[in-house]
Amino acid sequence: QVQLVESGGGLVQPGGSLRLSCTVSGTIFGIYMAWYRHAPGKQRELVARITTDRSTKYLDSVKGRFTISRDNVPGAVYLQMDSLKPVDTTVYCCNAYPNAWSWGKGTQVTVSS
């Protein structure tokens, strides 16, 4: 079973940056990957996704601020988050797209002064 481990979250001031990492227990060659975020009481949002040829797509509210990237072997996905805003505060998770594996624990991002 594929295991996902997210890291890199933390507390940052508005306007700051974080780089999230997601390690996958195996290669992600041939698999689209994505970052999601899930705030309490809200539906999970697809924040960014990256195809096998590294084409990317972003949630409108993060365009120009977040950048998704990947390494196929070993499997890893990254999310560079710049110009962070308080509304970006929540738990971020990575997973395959569109057919997700079991979810990891995610990493908490808190943007606050």
BAPAFI-260741 format. One record per atom (N, C-alpha, C): x, y, z; residue number from 0; residue in one letter. Coordinates in Angstrom, 1 decimal. Each point is the difference from the previous one (the first is absolute). Example, Ala and Ser with C-alpha at 12.3 -4.5 7.8 and 13.67 -1.06 7.14 Angstrom:
[[13.2, -5.7, 7.8], 0, "A"];
[[-0.9, 1.2, 0.0], 0, "A"];
[[0.9, 1.2, 0.0], 0, "A"];
[[-0.4, 1.1, -0.7], 1, "S"];
[[0.9, 1.1, 0.0], 1, "S"];
[[-0.8, 1.1, 0.8], 1, "S"];
# end
This chain:
[[0.8, -1.2, 0.0], 0, "Q"];
[[-0.8, 1.2, 0.0], 0, "Q"];
[[0.9, 1.2, 0.0], 0, "Q"];
[[-0.4, 1.0, -0.8], 1, "V"];
[[0.8, 1.2, -0.1], 1, "V"];
[[-0.1, 0.8, 1.2], 1, "V"];
[[1.1, 0.6, 0.5], 2, "Q"];
[[-0.1, 0.8, 1.2], 2, "Q"];
[[0.5, 1.4, -0.4], 2, "Q"];
[[-0.7, 1.0, 0.5], 3, "L"];
[[0.3, 1.4, -0.3], 3, "L"];
[[0.4, 0.7, 1.3], 3, "L"];
[[1.1, 0.7, 0.0], 4, "V"];
[[0.4, 0.8, 1.2], 4, "V"];
[[0.3, 1.4, -0.4], 4, "V"];
[[-0.8, 0.9, 0.5], 5, "E"];
[[0.2, 1.4, -0.3], 5, "E"];
[[0.7, 0.7, 1.1], 5, "E"];
[[0.8, 1.0, -0.3], 6, "S"];
[[0.8, 0.8, 0.9], 6, "S"];
[[0.2, 1.4, -0.5], 6, "S"];
[[0.5, 0.9, 0.9], 7, "G"];
[[0.4, 1.3, -0.4], 7, "G"];
[[-0.9, 1.1, 0.4], 7, "G"];
[[-1.2, -0.4, 0.6], 8, "G"];
[[-0.9, 1.0, 0.5], 8, "G"];
[[0.6, 0.7, 1.2], 8, "G"];
[[-0.8, 1.0, 0.5], 9, "G"];
[[0.4, 0.8, 1.2], 9, "G"];
[[-0.7, 1.3, 0.1], 9, "G"];
[[0.5, 0.8, 0.9], 10, "L"];
[[-0.6, 1.3, 0.2], 10, "L"];
[[0.8, 1.1, -0.8], 10, "L"];
[[-0.6, 0.8, -0.7], 11, "V"];
[[0.7, 1.0, -0.8], 11, "V"];
[[-0.9, 1.3, 0.0], 11, "V"];
[[0.7, 1.1, -0.1], 12, "Q"];
[[-0.7, 1.3, -0.1], 12, "Q"];
[[-0.6, 0.2, -1.3], 12, "Q"];
[[-1.1, 0.8, -0.1], 13, "P"];
[[-0.5, 0.3, -1.4], 13, "P"];
[[1.1, 0.6, -0.9], 13, "P"];
[[0.0, -0.4, -1.2], 14, "G"];
[[1.1, 0.4, -0.9], 14, "G"];
[[1.1, -1.0, 0.0], 14, "G"];
[[0.1, -0.9, 0.9], 15, "G"];
[[1.1, -0.9, 0.1], 15, "G"];
[[-0.1, -1.2, -1.0], 15, "G"];
[[1.0, -0.9, 0.1], 16, "S"];
[[0.0, -1.1, -0.9], 16, "S"];
[[0.3, -1.3, 0.8], 16, "S"];
[[-0.5, -1.1, -0.6], 17, "L"];
[[0.2, -1.4, 0.5], 17, "L"];
[[0.2, -0.9, -1.2], 17, "L"];
[[0.8, -1.0, 0.2], 18, "R"];
[[0.1, -1.1, -1.0], 18, "R"];
[[-0.5, -1.3, 0.6], 18, "R"];
[[-1.0, -0.5, -0.5], 19, "L"];
[[-0.6, -1.3, 0.4], 19, "L"];
[[0.6, -1.1, -0.8], 19, "L"];
[[0.3, -1.1, 0.7], 20, "S"];
[[0.5, -1.2, -0.7], 20, "S"];
[[-0.9, -1.2, 0.3], 20, "S"];
[[-0.1, -0.9, -1.0], 21, "C"];
[[-0.8, -1.2, 0.2], 21, "C"];
[[0.9, -1.2, -0.6], 21, "C"];
[[0.3, -0.9, 0.9], 22, "T"];
[[0.7, -1.2, -0.5], 22, "T"];
[[-1.0, -1.1, -0.1], 22, "T"];
[[0.2, -0.8, -1.1], 23, "V"];
[[-0.8, -1.1, -0.4], 23, "V"];
[[0.8, -1.3, 0.1], 23, "V"];
[[-0.6, -1.0, 0.6], 24, "S"];
[[0.7, -1.3, 0.2], 24, "S"];
[[0.0, -0.7, -1.4], 24, "S"];
[[0.8, 0.5, -0.9], 25, "G"];
[[0.0, -0.6, -1.3], 25, "G"];
[[0.1, 1.1, -1.1], 25, "G"];
[[0.2, -0.5, -1.2], 26, "T"];
[[0.1, 1.0, -1.1], 26, "T"];
[[-1.4, 0.6, -0.3], 26, "T"];
[[0.0, 1.2, -0.5], 27, "I"];
[[-1.3, 0.6, -0.5], 27, "I"];
[[0.1, 0.1, -1.5], 27, "I"];
[[0.9, -0.7, -0.6], 28, "F"];
[[0.1, 0.1, -1.5], 28, "F"];
[[-1.3, -0.4, -0.6], 28, "F"];
[[-0.5, 0.8, -0.9], 29, "G"];
[[-1.2, -0.3, -0.7], 29, "G"];
[[-1.3, 0.4, 0.7], 29, "G"];
[[0.2, 0.6, 1.2], 30, "I"];
[[-1.2, 0.4, 0.8], 30, "I"];
[[-0.1, 1.5, 0.2], 30, "I"];
[[-1.2, 0.5, -0.3], 31, "Y"];
[[-0.2, 1.4, 0.3], 31, "Y"];
[[-0.1, 0.2, 1.5], 31, "Y"];
[[0.6, 1.1, 0.5], 32, "M"];
[[0.0, 0.2, 1.5], 32, "M"];
[[-0.6, 1.4, 0.3], 32, "M"];
[[-0.4, 0.2, 1.2], 33, "A"];
[[-0.7, 1.2, 0.4], 33, "A"];
[[0.2, 0.3, 1.4], 33, "A"];
[[-0.1, 1.3, 0.3], 34, "W"];
[[-0.1, 0.5, 1.4], 34, "W"];
[[-1.5, 0.4, 0.3], 34, "W"];
[[-0.5, -0.3, 1.1], 35, "Y"];
[[-1.3, 0.3, 0.5], 35, "Y"];
[[0.1, 0.7, 1.3], 35, "Y"];
[[-1.1, 0.8, 0.3], 36, "R"];
[[-0.1, 0.5, 1.4], 36, "R"];
[[-1.4, -0.2, 0.5], 36, "R"];
[[-0.1, -0.2, 1.3], 37, "H"];
[[-1.2, -0.3, 0.6], 37, "H"];
[[-0.2, 0.8, 1.3], 37, "H"];
[[-0.8, 1.0, 0.0], 38, "A"];
[[-0.3, 0.7, 1.2], 38, "A"];
[[-1.2, -0.6, 0.7], 38, "A"];
[[0.0, 0.1, 1.3], 39, "P"];
[[-1.2, -0.6, 0.8], 39, "P"];
[[-1.3, 0.6, -0.5], 39, "P"];
[[-1.0, -0.9, -0.2], 40, "G"];
[[-1.3, 0.5, -0.4], 40, "G"];
[[-0.1, 0.3, -1.4], 40, "G"];
[[1.1, -0.1, -0.8], 41, "K"];
[[-0.1, 0.3, -1.4], 41, "K"];
[[0.4, -1.2, -0.8], 41, "K"];
[[-0.4, 0.0, -1.3], 42, "Q"];
[[0.4, -1.1, -0.9], 42, "Q"];
[[1.5, 0.1, -0.3], 42, "Q"];
[[0.6, -1.1, -0.3], 43, "R"];
[[1.4, -0.1, -0.4], 43, "R"];
[[0.1, 0.7, -1.3], 43, "R"];
[[1.1, 0.9, -0.1], 44, "E"];
[[0.2, 0.7, -1.3], 44, "E"];
[[1.2, -0.5, -0.7], 44, "E"];
[[-0.1, -0.1, -1.3], 45, "L"];
[[1.2, -0.3, -0.8], 45, "L"];
[[0.8, 1.3, -0.2], 45, "L"];
[[1.2, 0.0, 0.6], 46, "V"];
[[0.8, 1.3, -0.1], 46, "V"];
[[0.8, 0.0, -1.3], 46, "V"];
[[0.6, -1.1, -0.3], 47, "A"];
[[0.9, 0.0, -1.2], 47, "A"];
[[0.2, -1.4, -0.4], 47, "A"];
[[0.2, -0.2, -1.3], 48, "R"];
[[0.2, -1.4, -0.5], 48, "R"];
[[1.1, 0.1, -1.1], 48, "R"];
[[0.7, -1.1, -0.1], 49, "I"];
[[1.1, -0.1, -1.0], 49, "I"];
[[-0.1, -1.3, -0.7], 49, "I"];
[[0.1, 0.1, -1.3], 50, "T"];
[[-0.1, -1.2, -0.9], 50, "T"];
[[1.4, -0.7, -0.1], 50, "T"];
[[0.0, -1.1, -0.7], 51, "T"];
[[1.2, -0.7, -0.2], 51, "T"];
[[1.1, 0.7, -0.8], 51, "T"];
[[-0.5, 0.9, -0.9], 52, "D"];
[[0.9, 0.9, -0.8], 52, "D"];
[[0.2, 1.3, 0.7], 52, "D"];
[[-0.4, 0.1, 1.2], 53, "R"];
[[0.2, 1.2, 0.9], 53, "R"];
[[-0.8, 1.2, -0.4], 53, "R"];
[[-1.1, -0.2, -0.7], 54, "S"];
[[-1.0, 1.0, -0.2], 54, "S"];
[[-0.7, 0.3, 1.3], 54, "S"];
[[-0.3, 1.2, 0.3], 55, "T"];
[[-0.6, 0.3, 1.3], 55, "T"];
[[-1.3, 0.8, -0.1], 55, "T"];
[[-0.8, -0.1, 1.0], 56, "K"];
[[-1.2, 0.7, 0.1], 56, "K"];
[[-0.3, 0.4, 1.5], 56, "K"];
[[-0.5, 1.2, 0.2], 57, "Y"];
[[-0.1, 0.5, 1.4], 57, "Y"];
[[-1.4, 0.5, 0.3], 57, "Y"];
[[-0.4, 0.0, 1.2], 58, "L"];
[[-1.2, 0.6, 0.5], 58, "L"];
[[0.2, 1.5, -0.2], 58, "L"];
[[-1.1, 0.7, -0.5], 59, "D"];
[[0.1, 1.4, -0.3], 59, "D"];
[[0.6, 0.9, 1.1], 59, "D"];
[[-0.3, -0.3, 1.2], 60, "S"];
[[0.4, 0.8, 1.1], 60, "S"];
[[1.5, -0.1, 0.3], 60, "S"];
[[0.7, -1.0, -0.5], 61, "V"];
[[1.4, -0.2, 0.2], 61, "V"];
[[0.9, 0.2, -1.2], 61, "V"];
[[-0.6, 0.3, -1.1], 62, "K"];
[[0.7, 0.2, -1.2], 62, "K"];
[[1.0, 1.2, 0.1], 62, "K"];
[[1.2, -0.3, -0.4], 63, "G"];
[[1.1, 1.1, 0.1], 63, "G"];
[[0.6, 0.0, 1.4], 63, "G"];
[[-0.5, -0.8, 0.9], 64, "R"];
[[0.6, 0.0, 1.4], 64, "R"];
[[0.6, -1.4, 0.3], 64, "R"];
[[-0.6, -1.0, -0.5], 65, "F"];
[[0.4, -1.4, 0.3], 65, "F"];
[[0.6, -0.7, -1.2], 65, "F"];
[[0.9, -0.9, 0.2], 66, "T"];
[[0.6, -0.7, -1.1], 66, "T"];
[[0.2, -1.4, 0.3], 66, "T"];
[[-0.6, -0.9, -0.7], 67, "I"];
[[0.1, -1.5, 0.2], 67, "I"];
[[1.1, -0.5, -0.9], 67, "I"];
[[0.8, -1.0, 0.6], 68, "S"];
[[1.0, -0.7, -0.8], 68, "S"];
[[0.1, -1.4, 0.5], 68, "S"];
[[0.8, -0.8, -0.8], 69, "R"];
[[0.0, -1.5, 0.4], 69, "R"];
[[1.4, -0.6, -0.4], 69, "R"];
[[0.3, -1.1, 0.7], 70, "D"];
[[1.1, -0.9, -0.3], 70, "D"];
[[-0.7, -1.4, -0.1], 70, "D"];
[[0.3, -0.7, -1.1], 71, "N"];
[[-0.7, -1.3, -0.2], 71, "N"];
[[0.7, -1.1, 0.8], 71, "N"];
[[1.3, 0.1, 0.1], 72, "V"];
[[0.7, -1.1, 0.6], 72, "V"];
[[1.1, 0.6, 0.9], 72, "V"];
[[0.0, -0.1, 1.3], 73, "P"];
[[-1.2, -0.6, 0.8], 73, "P"];
[[-1.2, 1.0, -0.1], 73, "P"];
[[-1.1, -0.6, 0.3], 74, "G"];
[[-1.2, 0.8, -0.2], 74, "G"];
[[-0.1, 1.2, 1.0], 74, "G"];
[[-0.1, 1.2, -0.5], 75, "A"];
[[-0.2, 1.2, 0.9], 75, "A"];
[[-0.7, 1.1, -0.8], 75, "A"];
[[-0.8, 0.7, 0.7], 76, "V"];
[[-0.7, 1.2, -0.5], 76, "V"];
[[0.2, 1.1, 0.9], 76, "V"];
[[0.2, 1.2, -0.5], 77, "Y"];
[[0.3, 1.2, 0.7], 77, "Y"];
[[-1.0, 1.1, -0.3], 77, "Y"];
[[-0.2, 0.9, 1.0], 78, "L"];
[[-0.9, 1.1, -0.2], 78, "L"];
[[0.7, 1.3, 0.6], 78, "L"];
[[0.6, 0.8, -0.9], 79, "Q"];
[[0.6, 1.2, 0.5], 79, "Q"];
[[-1.2, 1.1, 0.2], 79, "Q"];
[[-0.1, 0.5, 1.1], 80, "M"];
[[-1.1, 0.9, 0.4], 80, "M"];
[[0.6, 1.4, 0.3], 80, "M"];
[[-0.2, 1.0, -0.8], 81, "D"];
[[0.5, 1.3, 0.2], 81, "D"];
[[-1.2, 1.0, 0.3], 81, "D"];
[[0.3, 1.1, 0.5], 82, "S"];
[[-1.0, 1.1, 0.2], 82, "S"];
[[-1.2, -0.6, 0.8], 82, "S"];
[[0.3, -0.8, 1.0], 83, "L"];
[[-1.1, -0.7, 0.7], 83, "L"];
[[-1.0, 1.0, 0.7], 83, "L"];
[[-1.2, -0.4, 0.1], 84, "K"];
[[-1.1, 0.8, 0.6], 84, "K"];
[[-0.6, -0.8, 1.1], 84, "K"];
[[-0.7, 0.7, 0.9], 85, "P"];
[[-0.7, -0.7, 1.1], 85, "P"];
[[-1.0, -1.0, -0.5], 85, "P"];
[[-0.6, 0.3, -1.1], 86, "V"];
[[-1.0, -0.9, -0.6], 86, "V"];
[[0.6, -1.4, -0.5], 86, "V"];
[[1.3, 0.0, -0.1], 87, "D"];
[[0.7, -1.2, -0.4], 87, "D"];
[[0.2, -1.0, 1.2], 87, "D"];
[[-0.4, 0.5, 1.2], 88, "T"];
[[0.2, -0.9, 1.2], 88, "T"];
[[-0.9, -1.2, -0.1], 88, "T"];
[[0.6, -1.1, 0.1], 89, "T"];
[[-0.7, -1.3, 0.1], 89, "T"];
[[1.0, -1.2, -0.1], 89, "T"];
[[-0.5, -1.2, -0.1], 90, "V"];
[[0.8, -1.2, -0.2], 90, "V"];
[[0.1, -0.3, -1.5], 90, "V"];
[[1.3, -0.2, -0.4], 91, "Y"];
[[0.3, -0.3, -1.4], 91, "Y"];
[[0.4, -1.5, -0.1], 91, "Y"];
[[-0.6, -0.6, -1.0], 92, "C"];
[[0.3, -1.4, -0.3], 92, "C"];
[[0.4, -0.2, -1.5], 92, "C"];
[[0.8, -1.0, -0.3], 93, "C"];
[[0.2, -0.3, -1.4], 93, "C"];
[[-0.6, -1.4, -0.2], 93, "C"];
[[-0.3, -0.3, -1.3], 94, "N"];
[[-0.5, -1.2, -0.4], 94, "N"];
[[0.0, -0.2, -1.5], 94, "N"];
[[-0.2, -1.1, -0.5], 95, "A"];
[[-0.2, -0.2, -1.4], 95, "A"];
[[-1.2, 0.7, -0.5], 95, "A"];
[[0.0, 0.3, -1.3], 96, "Y"];
[[-1.2, 0.6, -0.6], 96, "Y"];
[[-0.3, -0.6, -1.3], 96, "Y"];
[[-1.3, -0.3, -0.3], 97, "P"];
[[-1.2, 0.3, 0.8], 97, "P"];
[[-0.4, -1.1, 1.0], 97, "P"];
[[0.6, -1.2, -0.2], 98, "N"];
[[-0.3, -1.1, 0.9], 98, "N"];
[[0.9, -0.1, 1.2], 98, "N"];
[[-0.4, 0.5, 1.1], 99, "A"];
[[0.9, 0.1, 1.2], 99, "A"];
[[0.2, -1.3, 0.6], 99, "A"];
[[1.2, -0.1, 0.6], 100, "W"];
[[0.3, -1.1, 0.9], 100, "W"];
[[-0.5, 0.3, 1.4], 100, "W"];
[[0.4, -0.8, 1.0], 101, "S"];
[[-0.4, 0.3, 1.4], 101, "S"];
[[0.8, 1.3, 0.3], 101, "S"];
[[-0.7, 0.8, 0.8], 102, "W"];
[[0.6, 1.3, 0.4], 102, "W"];
[[1.0, -0.1, 1.1], 102, "W"];
[[1.0, 0.9, -0.1], 103, "G"];
[[1.0, 0.1, 1.0], 103, "G"];
[[-0.5, 1.0, 1.1], 103, "G"];
[[0.8, 0.3, 1.0], 104, "K"];
[[-0.5, 0.9, 1.1], 104, "K"];
[[0.0, 1.5, -0.4], 104, "K"];
[[0.7, 0.3, -1.1], 105, "G"];
[[0.0, 1.4, -0.4], 105, "G"];
[[1.0, 0.8, 0.8], 105, "G"];
[[0.1, 1.3, -0.3], 106, "T"];
[[0.9, 0.9, 0.7], 106, "T"];
[[-0.7, 1.3, 0.2], 106, "T"];
[[0.0, 0.5, 1.2], 107, "Q"];
[[-0.7, 1.2, 0.4], 107, "Q"];
[[0.7, 1.3, -0.5], 107, "Q"];
[[-0.7, 0.8, -0.6], 108, "V"];
[[0.5, 1.3, -0.4], 108, "V"];
[[-0.8, 1.1, 0.7], 108, "V"];
[[0.7, 0.8, 0.8], 109, "T"];
[[-0.7, 1.1, 0.7], 109, "T"];
[[0.6, 1.4, -0.4], 109, "T"];
[[-0.8, 0.8, -0.6], 110, "V"];
[[0.5, 1.4, -0.4], 110, "V"];
[[-0.6, 1.0, 0.9], 110, "V"];
[[0.8, 0.6, 0.9], 111, "S"];
[[-0.5, 0.9, 1.0], 111, "S"];
[[1.1, 0.9, 0.5], 111, "S"];
[[-0.4, 1.2, 0.3], 112, "S"];
[[0.9, 1.0, 0.5], 112, "S"];
[[0.0, -0.1, 1.6], 112, "S"];
# end
